[in-house]
């Protein structure tokens, strides 16, 4: 993986992830027919493979038998997802599925909800956060975002097309967006980033959504890349790393989260921030892309992301010995891109 987007290498890494999904399901359910080729890329199959692995470790043959039946239901949802994506391909360059609240999506949100730092004063609002179907207005903004990204950074859009299978819409307070390797290939984005409040100096639509797609899509890209070439020296299969200084389980201050995060979180945040700054530089350089208050808001957003990225680089610099050769190369690219933007 490189900081510069590349659809070809992204597809190679995705094939490695799909091979793991297929192998995991085949081991746990050897008599169950699996979908051919890339059809197994549907994120519901990823969730099923993770569950099958957990059940097999526990020796829970009863639940594995239930999962065998559930795979047929997942196949039906995968077919419907592919049909929705195909319909979208008729009107735009990215045939991605904008799904309803499917089971693997709501389960992923439940896991994400638990990871949020406690806010007793807003517990009810967080509990009400939900995956919601895409409405007409949200869909129109999504189309605008795709067209804008295709115009200013087609390589990034091509990589997203290789990695992201579904973009799930959240409604409510508590999470702006997230990804989850258990449902690899999904980007979760809050509706407030699709239809932002147009009062005040906030970025106008579709800019927050464009940034969210690049941000969360990059997390998906990093997750897949780490399967074939780990970034962290303590990761399974990691090689080429010198003796790591510091504890692999150390929790660190990171620029995008208030709660301390492990090194992998810091690493991915730095890569995400570098790409986000590169996005805004392209947006600001595009002829007639933004004017007036929108341009001022984009400059302010770029500057904030740049400061956060440089802060993350400073923390990551002291942990280079905990990265593989691949991890150090990608981190160096990200920090160099941020330093160039800072100059």
C-alpha positions as a Markdown table, in Angstrom:
| # | Residue | x | y | z |
|---|---|---|---|---|
| 1 | Unk | 0.0 | 0.0 | 0.0 |
| 2 | Unk | 1.0 | 3.6 | -0.7 |
| 3 | Unk | -0.4 | 6.9 | 0.6 |
| 4 | Unk | -1.2 | 7.7 | -3.0 |
| 5 | Unk | -4.4 | 5.7 | -3.9 |
| 6 | Unk | -4.0 | 2.8 | -6.3 |
| 7 | Unk | -6.9 | 0.7 | -7.4 |
| 8 | Unk | -4.7 | -2.1 | -8.8 |
| 9 | Unk | -2.9 | -3.0 | -5.6 |
| 10 | Unk | -6.2 | -2.4 | -3.6 |
| 11 | Unk | -7.8 | -5.1 | -5.7 |
| 12 | Unk | -4.9 | -7.5 | -5.0 |
| 13 | Unk | -5.2 | -7.0 | -1.3 |
| 14 | Unk | -9.0 | -7.4 | -1.5 |
| 15 | Unk | -8.5 | -10.8 | -3.2 |
| 16 | Unk | -6.3 | -11.9 | -0.2 |
| 17 | Unk | -9.1 | -10.9 | 2.2 |
| 18 | Unk | -11.7 | -12.7 | 0.2 |
| 19 | Unk | -9.6 | -15.8 | 0.2 |
| 20 | Unk | -9.5 | -15.7 | 4.0 |
| 21 | Unk | -13.3 | -15.3 | 4.2 |
| 22 | Unk | -13.8 | -18.2 | 1.9 |
| 23 | Unk | -11.3 | -20.4 | 3.7 |
| 24 | Unk | -12.8 | -19.6 | 7.1 |
| 25 | Unk | -16.3 | -20.4 | 6.0 |
| 26 | Unk | -15.2 | -23.6 | 4.2 |
| 27 | Unk | -13.4 | -24.9 | 7.3 |
| 28 | Unk | -16.3 | -24.2 | 9.6 |
| 29 | Unk | -19.0 | -25.3 | 7.2 |
| 30 | Unk | -17.4 | -27.8 | 4.8 |
| 31 | Unk | -20.6 | -29.1 | 3.3 |
| 32 | Unk | -22.2 | -25.7 | 2.7 |
| 33 | Unk | -21.9 | -24.3 | -0.9 |
| 34 | Unk | -20.4 | -20.9 | -1.0 |
| 35 | Unk | -20.9 | -18.2 | -3.6 |
| 36 | Unk | -18.5 | -18.1 | -6.6 |
| 37 | Unk | -15.8 | -15.5 | -7.2 |
| 38 | Unk | -16.2 | -12.0 | -5.9 |
| 39 | Unk | -19.8 | -12.6 | -4.8 |
| 40 | Unk | -18.3 | -13.5 | -1.4 |
| 41 | Unk | -17.2 | -9.9 | -1.0 |
| 42 | Unk | -20.6 | -8.9 | 0.3 |
| 43 | Unk | -19.9 | -7.7 | 3.8 |
| 44 | Unk | -22.6 | -10.1 | 5.3 |
| 45 | Unk | -20.3 | -13.0 | 4.3 |
| 46 | Unk | -17.4 | -11.3 | 6.2 |
| 47 | Unk | -19.5 | -11.1 | 9.3 |
| 48 | Unk | -20.5 | -14.7 | 8.9 |
| 49 | Unk | -16.9 | -15.8 | 8.5 |
| 50 | Unk | -15.9 | -14.1 | 11.8 |
| 51 | Unk | -18.9 | -15.6 | 13.6 |
| 52 | Unk | -18.1 | -19.1 | 12.2 |
| 53 | Unk | -14.5 | -18.8 | 13.4 |
| 54 | Unk | -15.7 | -17.9 | 16.9 |
| 55 | Unk | -18.2 | -20.8 | 17.0 |
| 56 | Unk | -15.6 | -23.3 | 15.7 |
| 57 | Unk | -13.1 | -22.3 | 18.4 |
| 58 | Unk | -15.8 | -22.9 | 21.0 |
| 59 | Unk | -16.8 | -26.2 | 19.3 |
| 60 | Unk | -20.4 | -25.0 | 19.2 |
| 61 | Unk | -21.8 | -27.3 | 16.5 |
| 62 | Unk | -25.4 | -26.4 | 17.3 |
| 63 | Unk | -24.9 | -22.7 | 16.4 |
| 64 | Unk | -22.7 | -23.7 | 13.4 |
| 65 | Unk | -25.7 | -25.6 | 12.1 |
| 66 | Unk | -27.9 | -22.5 | 12.5 |
| 67 | Unk | -25.2 | -20.5 | 10.6 |
| 68 | Unk | -25.5 | -22.9 | 7.7 |
| 69 | Unk | -29.1 | -21.9 | 7.3 |
| 70 | Unk | -28.3 | -18.3 | 7.8 |
| 71 | Unk | -25.9 | -18.4 | 4.9 |
| 72 | Unk | -28.8 | -18.9 | 2.5 |
| 73 | Unk | -30.4 | -15.7 | 3.8 |
| 74 | Unk | -27.1 | -13.9 | 3.5 |
| 75 | Unk | -27.0 | -15.1 | -0.1 |
| 76 | Unk | -30.4 | -13.5 | -0.8 |
| 77 | Unk | -29.3 | -10.2 | 0.7 |
| 78 | Unk | -26.1 | -10.3 | -1.3 |
| 79 | Unk | -28.1 | -10.7 | -4.5 |
| 80 | Unk | -30.3 | -7.7 | -3.6 |
| 81 | Unk | -27.2 | -5.7 | -2.7 |
| 82 | Unk | -25.6 | -6.4 | -6.0 |
| 83 | Unk | -28.8 | -5.4 | -7.8 |
| 84 | Unk | -28.9 | -2.1 | -6.0 |
| 85 | Unk | -25.3 | -1.4 | -6.8 |
| 86 | Unk | -25.9 | -2.3 | -10.5 |
| 87 | Unk | -28.8 | 0.2 | -10.7 |
| 88 | Unk | -26.5 | 2.9 | -9.3 |
| 89 | Unk | -23.8 | 2.1 | -12.0 |
| 90 | Unk | -26.3 | 3.3 | -14.6 |
| 91 | Unk | -26.1 | 6.8 | -13.4 |
| 92 | Unk | -22.5 | 7.2 | -12.0 |
| 93 | Unk | -19.0 | 6.0 | -12.0 |
| 94 | Unk | -19.2 | 4.1 | -8.7 |
| 95 | Unk | -21.6 | 1.1 | -8.5 |
| 96 | Unk | -21.7 | 1.0 | -4.7 |
| 97 | Unk | -24.7 | -0.2 | -2.6 |
| 98 | Unk | -26.5 | 2.3 | -0.4 |
| 99 | Unk | -28.2 | -0.4 | 1.8 |
| 100 | Unk | -31.1 | -0.5 | 4.2 |
| 101 | Unk | -30.6 | -1.5 | 7.8 |
| 102 | Unk | -29.3 | -5.0 | 7.1 |
| 103 | Unk | -28.5 | -7.4 | 10.0 |
| 104 | Unk | -24.7 | -7.2 | 9.7 |
| 105 | Unk | -24.9 | -3.4 | 9.7 |
| 106 | Unk | -27.0 | -3.1 | 12.8 |
| 107 | Unk | -24.8 | -5.6 | 14.6 |
| 108 | Unk | -21.7 | -3.6 | 13.7 |
| 109 | Unk | -23.3 | -0.4 | 15.0 |
| 110 | Unk | -24.1 | -2.2 | 18.3 |
| 111 | Unk | -20.4 | -3.1 | 18.7 |
| 112 | Unk | -19.3 | 0.5 | 17.8 |
| 113 | Unk | -21.8 | 2.0 | 20.3 |
| 114 | Unk | -20.1 | 0.0 | 23.1 |
| 115 | Unk | -16.7 | 1.5 | 22.2 |
| 116 | Unk | -17.8 | 5.1 | 22.6 |
| 117 | Unk | -16.5 | 6.8 | 25.8 |
| 118 | Unk | -19.4 | 7.0 | 28.3 |
| 119 | Unk | -21.6 | 10.1 | 28.3 |
| 120 | Unk | -24.3 | 9.4 | 30.8 |
| 121 | Unk | -26.0 | 12.7 | 29.9 |
| 122 | Unk | -26.5 | 11.5 | 26.3 |
| 123 | Unk | -26.9 | 7.8 | 26.8 |
| 124 | Unk | -30.5 | 7.8 | 25.5 |
| 125 | Unk | -29.5 | 9.6 | 22.3 |
| 126 | Unk | -26.6 | 7.2 | 21.7 |
| 127 | Unk | -29.0 | 4.3 | 22.2 |
| 128 | Unk | -31.3 | 5.8 | 19.6 |
| 129 | Unk | -28.5 | 6.0 | 17.0 |
| 130 | Unk | -29.5 | 3.7 | 14.1 |
| 131 | Unk | -28.7 | 2.5 | 10.6 |
| 132 | Unk | -31.3 | 4.1 | 8.3 |
| 133 | Unk | -32.3 | 3.7 | 4.7 |
| 134 | Unk | -31.0 | 6.3 | 2.2 |
| 135 | Unk | -33.7 | 8.9 | 1.3 |
| 136 | Unk | -33.9 | 10.8 | -1.9 |
| 137 | Unk | -32.2 | 13.9 | -0.7 |
| 138 | Unk | -29.3 | 11.9 | 0.9 |
| 139 | Unk | -28.9 | 10.0 | -2.4 |
| 140 | Unk | -28.7 | 13.1 | -4.5 |
| 141 | Unk | -25.9 | 14.5 | -2.2 |
| 142 | Unk | -24.1 | 11.2 | -2.5 |
| 143 | Unk | -24.3 | 11.4 | -6.3 |
| 144 | Unk | -22.9 | 15.0 | -6.1 |
| 145 | Unk | -20.1 | 13.8 | -3.8 |
| 146 | Unk | -19.1 | 11.0 | -6.2 |
| 147 | Unk | -19.1 | 13.4 | -9.2 |
| 148 | Unk | -16.9 | 15.9 | -7.3 |
| 149 | Unk | -14.4 | 13.2 | -6.2 |
| 150 | Unk | -14.3 | 11.8 | -9.8 |
| 151 | Unk | -13.5 | 15.3 | -11.0 |
| 152 | Unk | -10.7 | 16.2 | -8.5 |
| 153 | Unk | -9.3 | 12.9 | -7.5 |
| 154 | Unk | -10.3 | 10.0 | -9.8 |
| 155 | Unk | -7.6 | 7.7 | -8.5 |
| 156 | Unk | -9.1 | 8.0 | -5.0 |
| 157 | Unk | -12.6 | 7.1 | -6.4 |
| 158 | Unk | -11.2 | 4.2 | -8.3 |
| 159 | Unk | -9.6 | 2.8 | -5.1 |
| 160 | Unk | -12.9 | 3.3 | -3.2 |
| 161 | Unk | -14.6 | 1.3 | -6.0 |
| 162 | Unk | -12.1 | -1.5 | -5.4 |
| 163 | Unk | -12.5 | -1.6 | -1.6 |
| 164 | Unk | -15.9 | -0.3 | -0.5 |
| 165 | Unk | -19.1 | -2.4 | -1.2 |
| 166 | Unk | -21.6 | -0.6 | 0.9 |
| 167 | Unk | -22.1 | 2.9 | 2.4 |
| 168 | Unk | -24.4 | 2.7 | 5.4 |
| 169 | Unk | -26.2 | 5.8 | 6.6 |
| 170 | Unk | -26.5 | 6.5 | 10.4 |
| 171 | Unk | -29.2 | 8.6 | 11.9 |
| 172 | Unk | -28.7 | 10.2 | 15.3 |
| 173 | Unk | -26.1 | 11.4 | 17.8 |
| 174 | Unk | -22.9 | 9.8 | 18.9 |
| 175 | Unk | -20.9 | 8.6 | 15.9 |
| 176 | Unk | -20.0 | 10.6 | 12.8 |
| 177 | Unk | -18.6 | 7.6 | 11.0 |
| 178 | Unk | -16.7 | 4.4 | 11.4 |
| 179 | Unk | -15.5 | 1.1 | 9.9 |
| 180 | Unk | -15.4 | -2.4 | 11.2 |
| 181 | Unk | -13.2 | -5.2 | 9.8 |
| 182 | Unk | -15.8 | -7.7 | 10.8 |
| 183 | Unk | -17.9 | -6.2 | 8.1 |
| 184 | Unk | -15.0 | -5.2 | 5.8 |
| 185 | Unk | -16.1 | -3.2 | 2.8 |
| 186 | Unk | -18.6 | -1.0 | 4.6 |
| 187 | Unk | -18.3 | 2.7 | 5.3 |
| 188 | Unk | -20.7 | 4.0 | 8.0 |
| 189 | Unk | -21.4 | 7.8 | 7.7 |
| 190 | Unk | -23.8 | 9.9 | 9.8 |
| 191 | Unk | -26.6 | 11.7 | 7.9 |
| 192 | Unk | -25.3 | 15.0 | 9.4 |
| 193 | Unk | -22.3 | 14.7 | 7.2 |
| 194 | Unk | -24.5 | 14.1 | 4.1 |
| 195 | Unk | -26.9 | 17.0 | 4.8 |
| 196 | Unk | -24.9 | 19.3 | 7.1 |
| 197 | Unk | -26.6 | 22.3 | 8.8 |
| 198 | Unk | -26.3 | 25.1 | 6.3 |
| 199 | Unk | -26.3 | 27.8 | 9.0 |
| 200 | Unk | -23.0 | 29.3 | 10.0 |
| 201 | Unk | -19.5 | 28.6 | 8.7 |
| 202 | Unk | -19.7 | 24.8 | 8.3 |
| 203 | Unk | -18.7 | 23.1 | 5.1 |
| 204 | Unk | -21.5 | 22.9 | 2.6 |
| 205 | Unk | -22.7 | 19.6 | 1.0 |
| 206 | Unk | -21.3 | 17.5 | -0.5 |
| 207 | Unk | -17.8 | 18.3 | 1.0 |
| 208 | Unk | -18.3 | 16.6 | 4.4 |
| 209 | Unk | -19.5 | 13.5 | 2.7 |
| 210 | Unk | -16.5 | 13.5 | 0.2 |
| 211 | Unk | -14.2 | 13.8 | 3.2 |
| 212 | Unk | -16.0 | 11.0 | 5.0 |
| 213 | Unk | -15.7 | 8.7 | 2.0 |
| 214 | Unk | -12.0 | 9.3 | 1.7 |
| 215 | Unk | -11.5 | 9.0 | 5.5 |
| 216 | Unk | -13.5 | 5.8 | 6.1 |
| 217 | Unk | -12.5 | 4.3 | 2.8 |
| 218 | Unk | -8.8 | 4.7 | 3.8 |
| 219 | Unk | -9.5 | 2.7 | 7.0 |
| 220 | Unk | -10.9 | -0.1 | 4.9 |
| 221 | Unk | -7.9 | 0.1 | 2.6 |
| 222 | Unk | -5.4 | -0.1 | 5.5 |
| 223 | Unk | -7.3 | -3.0 | 7.0 |
| 224 | Unk | -7.0 | -5.0 | 3.8 |
| 225 | Unk | -3.4 | -4.0 | 3.1 |
| 226 | Unk | -2.4 | -5.2 | 6.6 |
| 227 | Unk | -3.6 | -8.7 | 5.8 |
| 228 | Unk | -0.9 | -9.3 | 3.3 |
| 229 | Unk | 1.8 | -6.9 | 4.6 |
| 230 | Unk | 1.3 | -5.9 | 8.2 |
| 231 | Unk | 2.2 | -2.4 | 9.4 |
| 232 | Unk | 3.0 | -3.3 | 13.0 |
| 233 | Unk | 5.9 | -5.5 | 14.0 |
| 234 | Unk | 3.8 | -7.5 | 16.5 |
| 235 | Unk | 1.1 | -8.3 | 14.0 |
| 236 | Unk | 0.7 | -11.9 | 12.8 |
| 237 | Unk | 3.0 | -12.5 | 9.8 |
| 238 | Unk | 5.0 | -9.3 | 10.3 |
| 239 | Unk | 8.6 | -9.4 | 9.1 |
| 240 | Unk | 11.4 | -7.1 | 8.4 |
| 241 | Unk | 11.1 | -5.1 | 11.6 |
| 242 | Unk | 13.9 | -4.5 | 14.1 |
| 243 | Unk | 13.5 | -4.9 | 17.8 |
| 244 | Unk | 10.5 | -2.9 | 18.8 |
| 245 | Unk | 10.8 | -0.4 | 21.6 |
| 246 | Unk | 7.8 | -0.1 | 23.9 |
| 247 | Unk | 4.8 | -2.3 | 24.7 |
| 248 | Unk | 2.7 | -3.4 | 21.7 |
| 249 | Unk | -0.4 | -2.9 | 23.9 |
| 250 | Unk | 0.5 | 0.7 | 24.8 |
| 251 | Unk | -2.4 | 3.1 | 24.5 |
| 252 | Unk | -1.5 | 6.5 | 22.9 |
| 253 | Unk | -3.0 | 9.9 | 22.6 |
| 254 | Unk | -4.2 | 10.4 | 19.0 |
| 255 | Unk | -5.3 | 13.4 | 17.1 |
| 256 | Unk | -8.9 | 12.2 | 16.2 |
| 257 | Unk | -10.0 | 10.5 | 19.4 |
| 258 | Unk | -10.4 | 11.7 | 23.0 |
| 259 | Unk | -9.8 | 8.2 | 24.4 |
| 260 | Unk | -6.3 | 6.7 | 24.1 |
| 261 | Unk | -5.9 | 4.3 | 21.2 |
| 262 | Unk | -3.5 | 1.5 | 20.3 |
| 263 | Unk | -0.6 | 2.0 | 17.9 |
| 264 | Unk | -2.6 | 0.7 | 14.9 |
| 265 | Unk | -5.2 | 3.4 | 15.5 |
| 266 | Unk | -2.6 | 6.1 | 15.6 |
| 267 | Unk | -1.0 | 4.7 | 12.4 |
| 268 | Unk | -4.2 | 4.6 | 10.5 |
| 269 | Unk | -5.2 | 8.1 | 11.7 |
| 270 | Unk | -2.0 | 9.6 | 10.3 |
| 271 | Unk | -2.6 | 7.9 | 6.9 |
| 272 | Unk | -6.2 | 9.1 | 6.9 |
| 273 | Unk | -5.2 | 12.7 | 7.8 |
| 274 | Unk | -2.6 | 12.8 | 5.1 |
| 275 | Unk | -5.1 | 11.7 | 2.5 |
| 276 | Unk | -7.7 | 14.1 | 3.8 |
| 277 | Unk | -5.3 | 17.0 | 3.5 |
| 278 | Unk | -4.4 | 15.9 | 0.0 |
| 279 | Unk | -8.1 | 15.9 | -0.8 |
| 280 | Unk | -8.6 | 19.5 | 0.3 |
| 281 | Unk | -5.6 | 20.6 | -1.6 |
| 282 | Unk | -7.1 | 19.1 | -4.7 |
| 283 | Unk | -10.5 | 20.7 | -3.9 |
| 284 | Unk | -9.0 | 24.1 | -3.3 |
| 285 | Unk | -6.9 | 23.9 | -6.5 |
| 286 | Unk | -9.8 | 22.8 | -8.7 |
| 287 | Unk | -11.2 | 25.6 | -11.0 |
| 288 | Unk | -14.5 | 27.0 | -9.6 |
| 289 | Unk | -14.8 | 24.2 | -7.1 |
| 290 | Unk | -15.4 | 26.6 | -4.2 |
| 291 | Unk | -16.0 | 30.2 | -3.7 |
| 292 | Unk | -16.7 | 32.7 | -0.9 |
| 293 | Unk | -17.6 | 31.2 | 2.5 |
| 294 | Unk | -17.4 | 27.6 | 1.2 |
| 295 | Unk | -13.7 | 28.2 | 0.2 |
| 296 | Unk | -12.9 | 29.8 | 3.6 |
| 297 | Unk | -14.5 | 26.9 | 5.4 |
| 298 | Unk | -12.5 | 24.4 | 3.2 |
| 299 | Unk | -9.2 | 26.3 | 4.0 |
| 300 | Unk | -10.0 | 26.2 | 7.7 |
| 301 | Unk | -10.8 | 22.5 | 7.5 |
| 302 | Unk | -7.6 | 21.7 | 5.6 |
| 303 | Unk | -5.6 | 23.6 | 8.2 |
| 304 | Unk | -7.2 | 21.8 | 11.1 |
| 305 | Unk | -6.6 | 18.4 | 9.5 |
| 306 | Unk | -3.0 | 19.4 | 8.7 |
| 307 | Unk | -2.3 | 20.4 | 12.3 |
| 308 | Unk | -3.9 | 17.1 | 13.5 |
| 309 | Unk | -1.8 | 15.1 | 11.1 |
| 310 | Unk | 1.5 | 16.7 | 12.1 |
| 311 | Unk | 0.6 | 16.1 | 15.7 |
| 312 | Unk | 0.0 | 12.5 | 14.9 |
| 313 | Unk | 3.3 | 12.2 | 13.1 |
| 314 | Unk | 5.2 | 13.6 | 16.1 |
| 315 | Unk | 3.7 | 10.8 | 18.3 |
| 316 | Unk | 4.3 | 8.2 | 15.7 |
| 317 | Unk | 7.9 | 9.2 | 15.2 |
| 318 | Unk | 8.8 | 7.8 | 18.6 |
| 319 | Unk | 7.3 | 4.4 | 17.8 |
| 320 | Unk | 8.9 | 3.7 | 14.4 |
| 321 | Unk | 10.7 | 0.7 | 15.9 |
| 322 | Unk | 7.3 | -0.9 | 16.5 |
| 323 | Unk | 6.5 | -0.8 | 12.7 |
| 324 | Unk | 7.5 | -3.2 | 10.0 |
| 325 | Unk | 9.5 | -2.0 | 6.9 |
| 326 | Unk | 6.1 | -1.6 | 5.1 |
| 327 | Unk | 4.6 | 0.3 | 8.0 |
| 328 | Unk | 7.6 | 2.7 | 8.2 |
| 329 | Unk | 7.5 | 3.3 | 4.5 |
| 330 | Unk | 3.8 | 4.2 | 4.5 |
| 331 | Unk | 4.2 | 6.3 | 7.7 |
| 332 | Unk | 7.1 | 8.2 | 6.0 |
| 333 | Unk | 5.0 | 8.9 | 2.9 |
| 334 | Unk | 2.1 | 10.2 | 5.0 |
| 335 | Unk | 4.3 | 12.5 | 7.2 |
| 336 | Unk | 6.2 | 13.8 | 4.1 |
| 337 | Unk | 2.9 | 14.6 | 2.5 |
| 338 | Unk | 1.8 | 16.5 | 5.6 |
| 339 | Unk | 5.1 | 18.3 | 5.9 |
| 340 | Unk | 4.9 | 19.4 | 2.3 |
| 341 | Unk | 1.4 | 20.7 | 2.8 |
| 342 | Unk | 2.6 | 22.6 | 5.9 |
| 343 | Unk | 5.3 | 24.4 | 3.9 |
